[in-house]
Amino acid sequence: PRPTRPPLPSRLKSSSKPWAGVHHRVIETRQQPIRAGKGTNEPVRRLCIVTRRELPTDGLIRFGVAPDDTIVPDLAQRLPGRGVWVTATHAAVAAAAANNAFAKSLKQKVNFDKDLADHVGHLMRTRAREALSLANKAGAVIVGFAKVDAAITAAQVILMIHASDVSDDGASKLDRKYSAVAAARGQPVRLVNDFSGAELDLAIGRTNVVHAALIESGAGKNFL
């Protein structure tokens, strides 16, 4: 009988994905996800090339390498080929660039923008605004002090959002109440105050947005 090709070892993963109109067949042999045993809810973890700590991927940023050897932020974690991971902070990305950690980890010469950390921050803010807009269209965002306060009382809030350029009085009151309710339910406290009022207006599609909240729903969890 005709011999058959032996299967790839379990640690190898073969995939074919497009990048810039070119299809590549990739054999991923390194930096495979570190997973918990079957039947657990433990997240996939990766090694940060700056801190050398293994962290869940939702706290990391993946970087791939373009065909011209340029480092590319892969916020969606979907680009093909080998990648490296950096803790999702401006300081960590800046350190990776300053210390040449990308080239050291990939073992090849790479190029990147000198303002890479700022560029990544801009991409993340844009992505977050777009995600907030989608959540709002799906009915997962409520706006206004009274409505947010009522949602907190009903234990519906999973994330609080305040405009960064407004008075802290109302925000502090809502945050204290939300934190108490979340703690009583054993849930994490999620507070966001990085967006200006103008950015929130644009994302939510209305004017003078000061206080908003993400409510528990499928769309809300997608935003997280």
Backbone as CSV, one residue per row, in Angstrom:
resi,resn,N_x,N_y,N_z,CA_x,CA_y,CA_z,C_x,C_y,C_z
1,PRO,0.844,-1.208,0.000,0.000,0.000,0.000,0.868,1.243,0.000
2,ARG,0.320,2.362,-0.504,1.054,3.618,-0.574,1.278,4.184,0.820
3,PRO,2.515,4.541,1.146,2.772,5.050,2.520,2.057,6.362,2.752
4,THR,1.648,6.560,3.959,0.958,7.805,4.327,1.919,8.697,5.091
5,ARG,1.672,9.994,4.984,2.520,10.969,5.675,2.209,10.964,7.154
6,PRO,3.233,10.829,8.012,2.953,10.821,9.462,2.381,12.151,9.902
7,PRO,1.518,12.152,10.896,0.931,13.417,11.378,1.974,14.265,12.073
8,LEU,1.714,15.569,12.103,2.592,16.471,12.829,2.509,16.171,14.319
9,PRO,3.621,16.339,15.043,3.554,16.187,16.510,2.525,17.153,17.089
10,SER,1.987,16.806,18.238,0.921,17.611,18.829,1.365,19.023,19.150
11,ARG,2.680,19.250,19.345,3.137,20.587,19.704,3.233,21.503,18.485
12,LEU,3.083,20.939,17.269,3.146,21.730,16.056,1.749,22.044,15.578
13,LYS,1.581,23.233,15.075,0.273,23.647,14.583,0.443,24.234,13.190
14,SER,-0.237,23.678,12.208,-0.126,24.166,10.842,-1.312,25.053,10.535
15,SER,-1.069,26.224,9.946,-2.161,27.137,9.647,-1.858,27.911,8.390
16,SER,-2.896,28.377,7.729,-2.735,29.182,6.528,-3.631,30.393,6.659
17,LYS,-3.027,31.580,6.749,-3.791,32.802,6.955,-3.241,33.896,6.062
18,PRO,-4.103,34.818,5.600,-3.634,35.880,4.712,-2.989,37.029,5.458
19,TRP,-2.019,37.635,4.821,-1.414,38.871,5.331,-1.024,39.692,4.122
20,ALA,-1.618,40.901,3.982,-1.325,41.810,2.880,-1.526,41.129,1.533
21,GLY,-2.571,40.293,1.425,-2.904,39.673,0.149,-2.077,38.449,-0.180
22,VAL,-1.137,38.069,0.671,-0.294,36.903,0.404,-0.636,35.820,1.414
23,HIS,-0.811,34.584,0.939,-1.113,33.481,1.837,0.175,32.796,2.250
24,HIS,0.330,32.603,3.532,1.510,31.955,4.072,1.076,30.672,4.766
25,ARG,1.851,29.638,4.619,1.620,28.430,5.404,2.620,28.454,6.538
26,VAL,2.123,28.459,7.746,2.966,28.692,8.911,2.982,27.454,9.786
27,ILE,4.155,27.086,10.225,4.291,26.031,11.222,4.719,26.698,12.519
28,GLU,3.819,26.759,13.449,4.091,27.436,14.712,4.682,26.426,15.686
29,THR,5.959,26.584,15.986,6.635,25.635,16.869,7.072,26.265,18.179
30,ARG,6.912,27.598,18.294,7.406,28.264,19.487,6.323,29.126,20.102
31,GLN,6.489,29.401,21.360,5.581,30.274,22.107,4.129,29.815,22.002
32,GLN,3.926,28.502,22.108,2.573,27.986,22.102,1.843,28.435,23.366
33,PRO,0.507,28.584,23.320,-0.229,29.013,24.508,-0.006,28.081,25.688
34,ILE,0.141,28.653,26.848,0.248,27.872,28.070,-1.154,27.746,28.625
35,ARG,-1.714,26.567,28.567,-3.113,26.389,28.930,-3.232,25.525,30.183
36,ALA,-4.320,25.727,30.881,-4.607,24.881,32.027,-5.167,23.564,31.522
37,GLY,-5.357,22.624,32.422,-5.891,21.342,32.017,-7.312,21.452,31.496
38,LYS,-7.739,20.443,30.782,-9.081,20.446,30.207,-10.119,20.525,31.315
39,GLY,-11.184,21.213,31.006,-12.265,21.319,31.969,-12.110,22.461,32.952
40,THR,-11.043,23.268,32.820,-10.849,24.409,33.719,-11.161,25.693,32.978
41,ASN,-11.300,26.766,33.733,-11.568,28.076,33.137,-10.336,28.967,33.162
42,GLU,-9.169,28.391,33.377,-7.946,29.180,33.431,-7.644,29.787,32.068
43,PRO,-7.234,31.070,32.021,-6.968,31.722,30.738,-5.639,31.284,30.134
44,VAL,-5.532,31.460,28.823,-4.265,31.225,28.141,-3.255,32.263,28.620
45,ARG,-2.024,31.850,28.845,-0.995,32.750,29.345,0.191,32.776,28.377
46,ARG,0.858,33.933,28.319,2.040,34.086,27.483,3.125,34.808,28.274
47,LEU,4.344,34.731,27.756,5.480,35.348,28.416,5.719,36.756,27.885
48,CYS,5.712,37.759,28.775,6.039,39.128,28.390,7.544,39.228,28.177
49,ILE,7.956,39.775,27.033,9.378,39.841,26.718,10.100,40.935,27.509
50,VAL,9.363,41.765,28.218,9.969,42.819,29.030,10.091,42.388,30.490
51,THR,8.974,41.987,31.089,8.980,41.621,32.507,9.375,40.170,32.738
52,ARG,9.319,39.345,31.669,9.593,37.903,31.750,8.607,37.191,32.663
53,ARG,7.427,37.734,32.768,6.362,37.108,33.558,5.322,36.511,32.631
54,GLU,4.772,35.367,33.016,3.692,34.754,32.258,2.373,35.349,32.735
55,LEU,1.628,35.945,31.807,0.385,36.632,32.145,-0.726,36.183,31.208
56,PRO,-1.997,36.319,31.619,-3.109,36.045,30.700,-3.022,36.967,29.491
57,THR,-3.403,36.471,28.328,-3.251,37.244,27.099,-4.120,38.493,27.071
58,ASP,-5.171,38.558,27.896,-5.989,39.773,27.897,-5.289,40.928,28.603
59,GLY,-4.141,40.672,29.220,-3.347,41.738,29.815,-2.060,42.000,29.051
60,LEU,-1.988,41.460,27.836,-0.799,41.592,27.008,-1.162,42.114,25.621
61,ILE,-0.170,42.631,24.921,-0.327,43.033,23.528,0.583,42.152,22.680
62,ARG,0.029,41.586,21.629,0.839,40.769,20.723,1.404,41.649,19.616
63,PHE,2.648,41.391,19.242,3.288,42.073,18.129,3.757,41.033,17.122
64,GLY,3.420,41.261,15.850,3.893,40.395,14.784,4.945,41.111,13.959
65,VAL,5.449,40.415,12.947,6.465,40.979,12.068,5.946,40.955,10.639
66,ALA,5.908,42.128,9.997,5.464,42.243,8.614,6.548,41.701,7.674
67,PRO,6.204,41.449,6.419,7.195,40.938,5.465,8.428,41.826,5.312
68,ASP,8.299,43.128,5.605,9.461,44.019,5.511,10.199,44.152,6.849
69,ASP,9.927,43.202,7.767,10.583,43.146,9.081,10.169,44.280,10.015
70,THR,9.013,44.886,9.764,8.492,45.928,10.644,7.642,45.308,11.741
71,ILE,7.841,45.769,12.970,7.019,45.298,14.087,5.619,45.893,13.959
72,VAL,4.603,45.016,14.053,3.213,45.432,13.855,2.388,45.081,15.097
73,PRO,1.733,46.051,15.736,0.837,45.724,16.858,-0.327,44.873,16.367
74,ASP,-0.563,43.760,17.030,-1.637,42.833,16.647,-2.656,42.795,17.781
75,LEU,-3.439,43.852,17.898,-4.377,43.968,19.016,-5.444,42.875,18.995
76,ALA,-5.810,42.419,17.804,-6.823,41.365,17.697,-6.227,39.971,17.862
77,GLN,-4.910,39.874,17.936,-4.207,38.603,18.123,-4.554,37.604,17.030
78,ARG,-4.526,38.082,15.781,-4.921,37.232,14.658,-3.899,37.154,13.528
79,LEU,-2.880,38.001,13.559,-1.922,37.998,12.457,-1.151,36.684,12.431
80,PRO,-0.813,36.209,11.234,-0.111,34.930,11.124,1.364,35.076,11.458
81,GLY,2.019,33.950,11.571,3.447,33.958,11.827,3.771,34.079,13.303
82,ARG,5.055,34.116,13.580,5.509,34.183,14.947,5.285,35.575,15.519
83,GLY,4.977,35.646,16.799,4.790,36.928,17.457,5.410,36.932,18.833
84,VAL,5.465,38.115,19.426,5.941,38.258,20.798,4.909,39.054,21.577
85,TRP,4.991,38.976,22.895,3.969,39.565,23.752,4.598,40.537,24.747
86,VAL,3.890,41.645,24.971,4.361,42.684,25.882,3.203,43.086,26.799
87,THR,3.497,43.311,28.058,2.480,43.782,28.999,1.801,45.039,28.449
88,ALA,0.487,45.102,28.591,-0.304,46.159,27.950,-0.243,47.472,28.719
89,THR,0.947,48.041,28.799,1.128,49.378,29.374,2.063,50.171,28.475
90,HIS,1.913,51.499,28.529,2.782,52.365,27.742,4.248,52.153,28.136
91,ALA,4.501,52.022,29.437,5.873,51.862,29.926,6.506,50.571,29.408
92,ALA,5.743,49.480,29.391,6.293,48.195,28.943,6.617,48.217,27.457
93,VAL,5.719,48.793,26.638,5.964,48.864,25.194,7.171,49.763,24.919
94,ALA,7.250,50.890,25.639,8.393,51.791,25.468,9.697,51.094,25.854
95,ALA,9.675,50.285,26.908,10.868,49.557,27.341,11.277,48.504,26.318
96,ALA,10.288,47.836,25.726,10.585,46.830,24.702,11.308,47.462,23.519
97,ALA,10.862,48.668,23.138,11.500,49.376,22.024,12.891,49.871,22.422
98,ALA,13.010,50.461,23.601,14.275,51.045,24.029,15.360,49.999,24.247
99,ASN,14.965,48.820,24.729,15.935,47.770,25.050,16.130,46.760,23.932
100,ASN,15.522,47.036,22.775,15.646,46.151,21.613,15.135,44.745,21.918
101,ALA,14.101,44.652,22.768,13.584,43.350,23.178,12.926,42.596,22.023
102,PHE,12.382,43.313,21.049,11.737,42.652,19.916,12.758,41.831,19.129
103,ALA,13.874,42.468,18.766,14.909,41.778,17.989,15.516,40.620,18.782
104,LYS,15.733,40.828,20.077,16.332,39.779,20.910,15.420,38.559,20.997
105,SER,14.116,38.793,21.170,13.188,37.682,21.324,12.930,36.964,20.009
106,LEU,12.855,37.723,18.930,12.588,37.137,17.613,13.861,36.623,16.947
107,LYS,15.017,37.033,17.500,16.317,36.627,16.955,16.466,37.023,15.490
108,GLN,16.070,38.260,15.198,16.233,38.804,13.861,16.197,40.324,13.947
109,LYS,16.687,40.970,12.911,16.658,42.413,12.848,15.241,42.864,12.516
110,VAL,14.754,43.856,13.247,13.395,44.352,13.013,13.410,45.882,13.002
111,ASN,12.354,46.443,12.432,12.190,47.897,12.387,10.913,48.270,13.123
112,PHE,10.896,49.443,13.727,9.676,49.928,14.362,9.762,51.427,14.531
113,ASP,8.598,52.039,14.635,8.493,53.483,14.823,9.074,53.869,16.177
114,LYS,9.831,54.949,16.216,10.415,55.400,17.486,9.340,55.776,18.495
115,ASP,8.148,56.116,18.008,7.029,56.445,18.889,6.051,55.271,18.990
116,LEU,6.577,54.057,19.005,5.734,52.858,18.987,4.740,52.833,20.144
117,ALA,5.194,53.170,21.348,4.305,53.120,22.510,3.138,54.086,22.349
118,ASP,3.397,55.292,21.862,2.321,56.264,21.630,1.378,55.770,20.530
119,HIS,1.963,55.169,19.492,1.151,54.650,18.390,0.218,53.543,18.880
120,VAL,0.751,52.647,19.697,-0.078,51.559,20.242,-1.177,52.124,21.130
121,GLY,-0.838,53.130,21.938,-1.849,53.754,22.787,-2.981,54.354,21.978
122,HIS,-2.622,55.007,20.876,-3.650,55.591,19.997,-4.535,54.496,19.406
123,LEU,-3.928,53.401,18.969,-4.706,52.294,18.404,-5.650,51.695,19.442
124,MET,-5.169,51.565,20.669,-5.997,50.969,21.721,-7.164,51.879,22.082
125,ARG,-6.928,53.181,22.126,-8.011,54.119,22.432,-9.062,54.079,21.327
126,THR,-8.607,54.052,20.086,-9.544,53.989,18.957,-10.349,52.707,19.001
127,ARG,-9.684,51.600,19.265,-10.359,50.300,19.338,-11.385,50.287,20.474
128,ALA,-11.015,50.882,21.612,-11.933,50.913,22.751,-13.161,51.772,22.446
129,ARG,-12.964,52.915,21.797,-14.108,53.767,21.427,-15.031,53.053,20.460
130,GLU,-14.453,52.352,19.504,-15.271,51.614,18.539,-16.055,50.499,19.229
131,ALA,-15.407,49.817,20.171,-16.091,48.753,20.905,-17.211,49.321,21.771
132,LEU,-16.972,50.491,22.370,-18.004,51.145,23.177,-19.183,51.548,22.301
133,SER,-18.904,52.023,21.107,-19.964,52.397,20.181,-20.827,51.187,19.811
134,LEU,-20.186,50.057,19.548,-20.927,48.832,19.218,-21.773,48.366,20.397
135,ALA,-21.189,48.446,21.605,-21.946,48.046,22.796,-23.153,48.950,22.992
136,ASN,-22.985,50.236,22.725,-24.093,51.175,22.855,-25.209,50.857,21.860
137,LYS,-24.832,50.555,20.622,-25.835,50.217,19.603,-26.592,48.937,19.957
138,ALA,-25.929,48.069,20.715,-26.571,46.819,21.131,-27.379,46.983,22.415
139,GLY,-27.445,48.211,22.942,-28.240,48.472,24.133,-27.563,48.113,25.438
140,ALA,-26.225,48.009,25.423,-25.508,47.597,26.624,-24.921,48.766,27.395
141,VAL,-25.177,50.008,26.946,-24.621,51.189,27.611,-25.757,52.087,28.075
142,ILE,-25.704,52.536,29.316,-26.681,53.496,29.824,-25.939,54.777,30.177
143,VAL,-26.616,55.905,30.042,-25.977,57.214,30.197,-26.799,58.087,31.148
144,GLY,-26.108,58.891,31.943,-26.789,59.821,32.845,-26.699,59.366,34.293
145,PHE,-26.525,60.325,35.200,-26.326,60.001,36.608,-27.476,59.167,37.164
146,ALA,-28.710,59.598,36.961,-29.863,58.915,37.555,-30.008,57.494,37.031
147,LYS,-29.847,57.315,35.720,-29.996,55.977,35.128,-28.875,55.045,35.564
148,VAL,-27.669,55.580,35.635,-26.547,54.761,36.079,-26.725,54.372,37.542
149,ASP,-27.164,55.319,38.364,-27.386,55.046,39.780,-28.429,53.948,39.959
150,ALA,-29.503,54.002,39.180,-30.544,52.976,39.271,-30.018,51.615,38.834
151,ALA,-29.184,51.595,37.807,-28.620,50.331,37.334,-27.676,49.724,38.363
152,ILE,-26.951,50.577,39.086,-26.082,50.078,40.148,-26.917,49.446,41.252
153,THR,-28.000,50.113,41.617,-28.899,49.580,42.647,-29.445,48.213,42.243
154,ALA,-29.714,48.056,40.953,-30.252,46.783,40.440,-29.156,45.762,40.174
155,ALA,-27.910,46.089,40.517,-26.767,45.186,40.340,-26.589,44.768,38.886
156,GLN,-26.785,45.709,37.965,-26.650,45.412,36.544,-25.326,45.889,35.955
157,VAL,-24.618,46.752,36.661,-23.429,47.401,36.100,-22.199,46.496,36.214
158,ILE,-21.454,46.370,35.100,-20.210,45.600,35.106,-18.996,46.485,34.819
159,LEU,-19.230,47.752,34.483,-18.133,48.689,34.256,-18.665,50.108,34.308
160,MET,-17.915,50.986,35.003,-18.297,52.384,35.097,-17.404,53.228,34.199
161,ILE,-18.005,54.239,33.568,-17.266,55.129,32.681,-17.582,56.569,33.053
162,HIS,-16.537,57.385,33.225,-16.713,58.804,33.493,-15.834,59.603,32.547
163,ALA,-16.328,60.739,32.104,-15.509,61.634,31.292,-14.348,62.143,32.144
164,SER,-13.175,62.245,31.545,-11.980,62.617,32.298,-11.895,64.105,32.611
165,ASP,-12.701,64.906,31.920,-12.579,66.360,32.060,-13.780,66.988,32.751
166,VAL,-14.374,66.270,33.715,-15.527,66.800,34.444,-15.257,66.740,35.945
167,SER,-16.144,67.357,36.715,-16.021,67.365,38.167,-16.055,65.945,38.722
168,ASP,-15.304,65.731,39.795,-15.177,64.397,40.375,-16.298,64.070,41.358
169,ASP,-17.123,65.035,41.741,-18.121,64.810,42.793,-19.097,63.682,42.448
170,GLY,-19.755,63.806,41.309,-20.722,62.788,40.919,-20.074,61.453,40.651
171,ALA,-18.897,61.463,40.032,-18.193,60.226,39.714,-17.823,59.477,40.997
172,SER,-17.348,60.202,41.988,-16.951,59.565,43.245,-18.136,58.898,43.936
173,LYS,-19.278,59.581,43.917,-20.468,59.021,44.556,-20.901,57.732,43.872
174,LEU,-20.936,57.741,42.536,-21.327,56.548,41.788,-20.304,55.430,41.972
175,ASP,-19.027,55.780,41.971,-17.979,54.763,42.099,-18.040,54.072,43.455
176,ARG,-18.295,54.836,44.515,-18.377,54.229,45.848,-19.528,53.243,45.917
177,LYS,-20.669,53.628,45.385,-21.836,52.741,45.421,-21.605,51.510,44.561
178,TYR,-21.070,51.721,43.358,-20.808,50.594,42.456,-19.790,49.638,43.071
179,SER,-18.738,50.173,43.672,-17.701,49.334,44.273,-18.274,48.482,45.399
180,ALA,-19.153,49.071,46.201,-19.757,48.334,47.314,-20.644,47.202,46.799
181,VAL,-21.444,47.485,45.783,-22.331,46.459,45.221,-21.521,45.340,44.571
182,ALA,-20.484,45.712,43.810,-19.660,44.708,43.155,-18.944,43.826,44.171
183,ALA,-18.414,44.443,45.236,-17.718,43.674,46.270,-18.664,42.707,46.968
184,ALA,-19.890,43.151,47.231,-20.870,42.290,47.889,-21.224,41.081,47.027
185,ARG,-21.129,41.251,45.718,-21.444,40.154,44.796,-20.207,39.361,44.386
186,GLY,-19.046,39.744,44.910,-17.823,39.040,44.575,-17.364,39.282,43.149
187,GLN,-17.690,40.462,42.604,-17.328,40.786,41.238,-16.225,41.830,41.203
188,PRO,-15.428,41.848,40.127,-14.367,42.856,40.020,-14.940,44.253,39.829
189,VAL,-14.223,45.248,40.309,-14.607,46.647,40.134,-13.856,47.197,38.925
190,ARG,-14.602,47.644,37.921,-13.996,48.145,36.678,-14.386,49.606,36.492
191,LEU,-13.387,50.488,36.545,-13.613,51.923,36.419,-12.795,52.468,35.256
192,VAL,-13.422,53.272,34.401,-12.744,53.869,33.247,-12.964,55.376,33.277
193,ASN,-11.873,56.122,33.280,-11.989,57.583,33.201,-10.907,58.158,32.281
194,ASP,-10.594,57.401,31.241,-9.534,57.804,30.310,-10.048,58.597,29.112
195,PHE,-11.355,58.618,28.900,-11.912,59.292,27.729,-12.445,60.670,28.091
196,SER,-12.192,61.629,27.235,-12.743,62.967,27.438,-14.239,62.945,27.141
197,GLY,-14.917,64.008,27.530,-16.335,64.103,27.223,-16.590,64.077,25.725
198,ALA,-15.730,64.731,24.959,-15.889,64.746,23.502,-15.746,63.343,22.915
199,GLU,-14.810,62.558,23.455,-14.624,61.190,22.954,-15.838,60.321,23.285
200,LEU,-16.381,60.495,24.485,-17.572,59.729,24.858,-18.769,60.150,24.013
201,ASP,-18.894,61.451,23.758,-19.987,61.934,22.899,-19.927,61.257,21.535
202,LEU,-18.717,61.173,20.984,-18.538,60.583,19.659,-18.836,59.089,19.676
203,ALA,-18.377,58.394,20.701,-18.569,56.944,20.770,-20.023,56.567,20.999
204,ILE,-20.709,57.334,21.855,-22.081,56.976,22.239,-23.116,57.658,21.356
205,GLY,-22.701,58.689,20.641,-23.612,59.322,19.696,-24.598,60.284,20.320
206,ARG,-24.196,60.957,21.394,-25.029,61.984,21.997,-24.123,63.017,22.652
207,THR,-24.694,64.140,23.030,-23.874,65.225,23.573,-23.858,65.217,25.098
208,ASN,-22.803,65.826,25.636,-22.662,66.038,27.083,-22.708,64.749,27.899
209,VAL,-22.022,63.728,27.422,-21.932,62.481,28.185,-20.904,62.664,29.297
210,VAL,-21.345,62.492,30.530,-20.465,62.630,31.691,-20.295,61.296,32.405
211,HIS,-21.425,60.634,32.681,-21.414,59.344,33.365,-22.099,58.311,32.482
212,ALA,-21.484,57.135,32.377,-22.076,56.042,31.612,-21.698,54.731,32.287
213,ALA,-22.394,53.696,31.941,-22.098,52.388,32.524,-22.406,51.297,31.515
214,LEU,-21.644,50.237,31.620,-21.870,49.046,30.800,-22.666,48.068,31.648
215,ILE,-23.762,47.577,31.109,-24.603,46.660,31.880,-24.340,45.216,31.474
216,GLU,-24.694,44.331,32.370,-24.431,42.906,32.148,-25.280,42.387,31.002
217,SER,-24.612,41.955,29.948,-25.278,41.449,28.745,-24.203,40.842,27.856
218,GLY,-24.631,40.192,26.789,-23.668,39.628,25.852,-22.805,40.690,25.223
219,ALA,-23.424,41.804,24.805,-22.673,42.891,24.190,-21.728,43.548,25.196
220,GLY,-22.178,43.645,26.442,-21.327,44.236,27.465,-20.090,43.401,27.710
221,LYS,-20.251,42.090,27.759,-19.111,41.201,27.973,-18.165,41.222,26.787
222,ASN,-18.715,41.393,25.595,-17.858,41.506,24.405,-16.948,42.725,24.498
223,PHE,-17.478,43.825,25.030,-16.656,45.034,25.202,-15.504,44.763,26.142
224,LEU,-15.770,44.054,27.230,-14.701,43.748,28.198,-13.622,42.905,27.566
